[in-house]
Amino acid sequence: MFTKKPEAGESVTKMGERPSSGPEPKSSPFTERPATYAKGPSASASKMVPSIIGEDLTIIGNVTSKGEIQVDGEIQGDIHCGSLLLGDKSQVQGSVIAEDVVVRGKVVGSVRGLRVTLQAQSHVEGDIFHQSLAIEQGAYFEGKSRRSDDPMADVKTPAPRTEKPKSSGNDNPFSSRAAE
């Protein structure tokens, strides 16, 4: 690596620098930050990098994100995000809620989205609630398709449970009291 000492007047190229013919402002690729990773008031959601669930990753539990998620692995739980891309080898066992949903893999559960696309190699077993739906030839879909102006608002939250008032009398015909 260090085989010879540079002679006087000979240019030296350091690691990370590009060889040049003349003086340039000092910059290094290690100090420059790509615009796609920039966070601040000027960064928009479309320029953000998606969160990627790799092929070798299995998640048991729910996944939530405000941005984009790309799933190439397996998720056993619900997914709620802004935009979802399910890759060829992805497997989801649970419900999916996202504005944009593109399915190439397998989903067993309901799908809710403004724009839902089932590509040719997709396999969906469950109901789809959508504003627009595209199904390519070769896609497998078993379930109901329901169009809605706002499919994301149709998500029902369970009503709070209220206990029934207990009666003061013995209304149970199978009471522990012996028959006379």
Secondary structure by P-SEA (a helix, b strand, c coil): cccccccccbbbbcccccccccccccccccccccccccccccccccccccccccccccccbbbbbcbbbbbcbbbcbbbbccbbbbcccbbbcbbbbccbbbbcbbbcbbbbccbbbbcccbbbcbbbbbcbbbbcccccccbbbbbbcccccccccccbbbbccccccccccccccccc
